[in-house]
Amino acid sequence: MMDTMNSYERLLFRRERAAGVAEGEMKGEIKGTAGLLENQLQRKFGPLPDWAVVRISQADAAILQQWGLNVLDAQGIEDVFRN
């Protein structure tokens, strides 16, 4: 396939492939962070309520990291999700 492309097409192909890899890595990072947060919460508070699982699944990486830090000081699971 690459041998039938001109240099501009090859450049675009490589950029698109790199962007796809970066997007996949970001999704993997978020999924890993969400999983870690769920494990921390279960260890500290027991089984997670459905609302917590939903909030975690909808959060971005920055929020997940903040909630991960909040676990350290939280007295109850609700405290984790306060910003």
KOLSE-991852 format. One record per residue: x negated, z negated, y of N, C-alpha, C in turn; residue number from 0. Coordinates in Angstrom, 3 decimals, padded with zeros to 6 digits. Each point is the difference from the previous one (the first is absolute). Layout:
N
- X | Z | Y | X | Z | Y | X | Z | Y | NUM .
...
This chain:
83
- -000.826 | 000.000 | -001.191 | 000.826 | 000.000 | 001.191 | -000.871 | 000.000 | 001.257 | 0 .
- -001.027 | -000.851 | 000.026 | -000.849 | -000.099 | 001.184 | -000.738 | 001.312 | 000.282 | 1 .
- -000.313 | 000.772 | -001.038 | -000.754 | 001.230 | 000.222 | 000.847 | 001.098 | 000.639 | 2 .
- 001.322 | -000.140 | 000.019 | 000.860 | 000.993 | 000.641 | 000.378 | -000.404 | 001.426 | 3 .
- -000.461 | -001.141 | 000.459 | 000.309 | -000.482 | 001.357 | -001.137 | 000.347 | 000.955 | 4 .
- 000.379 | 000.235 | 001.243 | -001.038 | 000.161 | 001.004 | -000.466 | -001.391 | 000.450 | 5 .
- -001.008 | -000.058 | 000.827 | -000.582 | -001.298 | 000.370 | 000.994 | -000.888 | 000.744 | 6 .
- 000.853 | 000.583 | 000.819 | 001.014 | -000.780 | 000.722 | 001.002 | -000.605 | -000.974 | 7 .
- 000.451 | 000.796 | -000.961 | 000.945 | -000.497 | -000.999 | -000.620 | -001.120 | -000.846 | 8 .
- -001.272 | 000.148 | -000.339 | -000.685 | -001.053 | -000.760 | -000.073 | -001.291 | 000.803 | 9 .
- -000.276 | 000.131 | 001.293 | -000.062 | -001.169 | 000.874 | 001.355 | -000.699 | 000.052 | 10 .
- 001.062 | 000.754 | 000.185 | 001.346 | -000.582 | 000.022 | 000.341 | -000.661 | -001.330 | 11 .
- -000.337 | 000.644 | -001.097 | 000.262 | -000.553 | -001.323 | -000.721 | -001.335 | -000.181 | 12 .
- -001.253 | -000.063 | 000.385 | -000.773 | -001.241 | -000.140 | 000.563 | -001.117 | 000.878 | 13 .
- 000.416 | 000.355 | 001.219 | 000.596 | -001.009 | 000.891 | 001.306 | -000.555 | -000.577 | 14 .
- 000.844 | 000.907 | -000.505 | 001.267 | -000.431 | -000.584 | -000.226 | -000.863 | -001.236 | 15 .
- -000.961 | 000.366 | -000.802 | -000.309 | -000.789 | -001.193 | -000.524 | -001.376 | 000.393 | 16 .
- -000.880 | -000.058 | 001.003 | -000.534 | -001.281 | 000.467 | 001.109 | -000.871 | 000.584 | 17 .
- 000.915 | 000.606 | 000.738 | 001.122 | -000.758 | 000.568 | 000.885 | -000.551 | -001.108 | 18 .
- 000.230 | 000.785 | -001.031 | 000.804 | -000.459 | -001.128 | -000.655 | -001.151 | -000.735 | 19 .
- -001.309 | 000.064 | -000.165 | -000.736 | -001.090 | -000.644 | 000.085 | -001.255 | 000.843 | 20 .
- -000.195 | 000.138 | 001.315 | 000.070 | -001.166 | 000.890 | 001.391 | -000.622 | -000.028 | 21 .
- 001.036 | 000.835 | -000.009 | 001.367 | -000.518 | -000.050 | 000.245 | -000.734 | -001.317 | 22 .
- -000.496 | 000.562 | -001.084 | 000.146 | -000.649 | -001.298 | -000.729 | -001.329 | -000.059 | 23 .
- -001.190 | -000.057 | 000.597 | -000.754 | -001.254 | 000.039 | 000.743 | -001.046 | 000.814 | 24 .
- 000.613 | 000.405 | 001.120 | 000.740 | -000.935 | 000.842 | 001.201 | -000.542 | -000.757 | 25 .
- 000.727 | 000.880 | -000.692 | 001.148 | -000.457 | -000.784 | -000.455 | -000.955 | -001.094 | 26 .
- -001.127 | 000.297 | -000.618 | -000.538 | -000.884 | -001.035 | -000.401 | -001.344 | 000.564 | 27 .
- -000.576 | 000.011 | 001.201 | -000.401 | -001.244 | 000.653 | 001.224 | -000.854 | 000.315 | 28 .
- 001.044 | 000.622 | 000.519 | 001.225 | -000.736 | 000.324 | 000.618 | -000.572 | -001.279 | 29 .
- 000.047 | 000.815 | -001.040 | 000.567 | -000.464 | -001.265 | -000.805 | -001.178 | -000.543 | 30 .
- -001.320 | 000.069 | 000.091 | -000.845 | -001.091 | -000.468 | 000.183 | -001.262 | 000.826 | 31 .
- 000.105 | 000.152 | 001.313 | 000.212 | -001.140 | 000.885 | 001.360 | -000.634 | -000.257 | 32 .
- 001.015 | 000.820 | -000.206 | 001.343 | -000.510 | -000.287 | 000.001 | -000.767 | -001.317 | 33 .
- -000.679 | 000.525 | -000.993 | -000.082 | -000.680 | -001.293 | -000.702 | -001.337 | 000.101 | 34 .
- -001.076 | -000.037 | 000.760 | -000.721 | -001.259 | 000.201 | 000.885 | -001.021 | 000.706 | 35 .
- 000.702 | 000.434 | 001.034 | 000.892 | -000.907 | 000.728 | 001.084 | -000.547 | -000.931 | 36 .
- 000.592 | 000.871 | -000.808 | 001.018 | -000.465 | -000.941 | -000.571 | -001.038 | -000.965 | 37 .
- -001.202 | 000.233 | -000.492 | -000.631 | -000.962 | -000.903 | -000.249 | -001.335 | 000.694 | 38 .
- -000.479 | 000.042 | 001.240 | -000.244 | -001.234 | 000.753 | 001.299 | -000.781 | 000.189 | 39 .
- 001.051 | 000.718 | 000.384 | 001.284 | -000.652 | 000.247 | 000.576 | -000.608 | -001.278 | 40 .
- -000.092 | 000.722 | -001.101 | 000.509 | -000.522 | -001.268 | -000.787 | -001.226 | -000.439 | 41 .
- -001.279 | 000.033 | 000.209 | -000.836 | -001.149 | -000.387 | 000.348 | -001.235 | 000.819 | 42 .
- 000.253 | 000.200 | 001.294 | 000.256 | -001.131 | 000.887 | 001.453 | -000.457 | -000.023 | 43 .
- 000.945 | 000.949 | -000.076 | 001.409 | -000.348 | 000.167 | 000.875 | 000.275 | -001.222 | 44 .
- -000.541 | 000.622 | -001.033 | 000.810 | 000.332 | -001.169 | 000.609 | 001.383 | 000.127 | 45 .
- 001.028 | 000.274 | -000.799 | 000.622 | 001.335 | 000.012 | 000.444 | 000.410 | 001.408 | 46 .
- -000.222 | 001.273 | 000.308 | 000.314 | 000.508 | 001.331 | 001.471 | 000.364 | 000.129 | 47 .
- 000.604 | -000.366 | 001.122 | 001.368 | 000.463 | 000.249 | -000.006 | 001.508 | 000.270 | 48 .
- 001.121 | 000.635 | -000.274 | 000.099 | 001.454 | 000.185 | -000.338 | 000.423 | 001.423 | 49 .
- 000.431 | -000.772 | 001.003 | -000.259 | 000.387 | 001.387 | -001.498 | 000.062 | 000.283 | 50 .
- -000.792 | -000.866 | -000.635 | -001.450 | 000.010 | 000.219 | -000.630 | 001.241 | -000.614 | 51 .
- 000.430 | 000.367 | -001.182 | -000.517 | 001.200 | -000.661 | 000.307 | 001.240 | 000.836 | 52 .
- 001.201 | 000.062 | 000.554 | 000.390 | 001.137 | 000.839 | -000.866 | 000.052 | 001.252 | 53 .
- -000.183 | -001.133 | 000.660 | -000.816 | 000.000 | 001.225 | -001.432 | 000.426 | -000.293 | 54 .
- -000.559 | -000.471 | -001.098 | -001.369 | 000.375 | -000.362 | -000.081 | 001.493 | -000.269 | 55 .
- 000.974 | 000.549 | -000.702 | -000.034 | 001.426 | -000.345 | 000.131 | 000.906 | 001.218 | 56 .
- 000.550 | -000.516 | 001.098 | 000.211 | 000.812 | 001.196 | -001.078 | -000.215 | 001.069 | 57 .
- -000.919 | -000.913 | -000.237 | -000.992 | -000.359 | 001.024 | -001.200 | 000.945 | -000.017 | 58 .
- -000.649 | 000.114 | 001.165 | -001.232 | 000.780 | 000.070 | -001.194 | -000.920 | -000.262 | 59 .
- -001.185 | 000.587 | -000.046 | -001.208 | -000.739 | -000.378 | -000.291 | -001.161 | 000.945 | 60 .
- 000.170 | 000.194 | 001.298 | -000.307 | -001.059 | 000.971 | 000.913 | -001.212 | -000.185 | 61 .
- 001.275 | 000.255 | -000.214 | 000.955 | -001.095 | -000.208 | -000.303 | -000.725 | -001.305 | 62 .
- -000.298 | 000.753 | -001.056 | -000.329 | -000.624 | -001.278 | -001.216 | -000.913 | 000.127 | 63 .
- -000.992 | 000.433 | 000.744 | -001.182 | -000.836 | 000.207 | 000.343 | -001.265 | 000.771 | 64 .
- 000.838 | 000.123 | 001.016 | 000.410 | -001.176 | 000.768 | 000.767 | -000.977 | -000.878 | 65 .
- 000.918 | 000.515 | -000.803 | 000.759 | -000.864 | -000.892 | -000.915 | -000.667 | -001.020 | 66 .
- -001.020 | 000.728 | -000.451 | -000.971 | -000.583 | -000.930 | -000.711 | -001.197 | 000.605 | 67 .
- -000.311 | 000.090 | 001.277 | -000.609 | -001.143 | 000.695 | 001.011 | -001.123 | 000.209 | 68 .
- 001.238 | 000.365 | 000.288 | 001.043 | -001.004 | 000.222 | 000.237 | -000.862 | -001.235 | 69 .
- -000.245 | 000.554 | -001.184 | 000.198 | -000.757 | -001.242 | -000.821 | -001.289 | 000.026 | 70 .
- -001.163 | 000.053 | 000.607 | -000.898 | -001.158 | -000.013 | 000.601 | -001.229 | 000.665 | 71 .
- 000.779 | 000.193 | 001.055 | 000.560 | -001.122 | 000.751 | 001.482 | -000.230 | -000.259 | 72 .
- 000.646 | 000.869 | -000.745 | 001.448 | -000.056 | -000.168 | 000.433 | -001.206 | -000.830 | 73 .
- 001.022 | -000.661 | 000.466 | 000.615 | -001.092 | -000.741 | 001.133 | 000.511 | -000.899 | 74 .
- 000.614 | 001.102 | 000.424 | 001.057 | 000.651 | -000.776 | -000.187 | 001.496 | 000.095 | 75 .
- 000.638 | 000.723 | -000.886 | -000.180 | 001.448 | -000.051 | 000.450 | 000.671 | 001.304 | 76 .
- 000.996 | -000.569 | 000.654 | 000.481 | 000.573 | 001.265 | -001.098 | -000.003 | 001.061 | 77 .
- -000.866 | -001.009 | -000.051 | -001.088 | -000.107 | 000.986 | -000.970 | 001.185 | -000.087 | 78 .
- -000.152 | 000.562 | -001.168 | -000.936 | 001.113 | -000.202 | 000.410 | 001.204 | 000.819 | 79 .
- 001.302 | 000.234 | 000.116 | 000.513 | 001.211 | 000.620 | 000.258 | -000.125 | 001.493 | 80 .
- -000.383 | -001.105 | 000.570 | 000.098 | -000.148 | 001.453 | -001.253 | 000.568 | 000.627 | 81 .
- 000.159 | 000.779 | 001.056 | -001.159 | 000.628 | 000.644 | -000.505 | -000.808 | 001.159 | 82 .
